[in-house]
Amino acid sequence: MMNRVSDGNGTGDVCQVVIYNDNHNSCEHVLRCLMSIFGHSSGLAEKIMMEAHTKGKAIAQVENFGDALRHTGELKKAGLGAEVQSITSG
């Protein structure tokens, strides 16, 4: 069963936006993207970027499906590897 939050648009499934490490984007570019797309502070953006850099991937945000889909599109447009993953309750 999916966890749900209401966003008023019927797209309330809770999802996570996952970013992936790559060899072509600079750390500074990733930081700028996380801050501009999600509104993350520089400290949080750096923590997420470093996790992706060291572990290969990181959760950039947990949010409703509609926002996650839009933000993932923005990340991809900026050249980052990203995807939406549903969060299911166990």
Summary of the structure (lengths in Angstrom):
residues: 90
radius of gyration: 13.1
end to end distance: 8.1
largest distance: 38.8
contacts: 252
relative contact order: 0.30
helix: 43%
strand: 28%
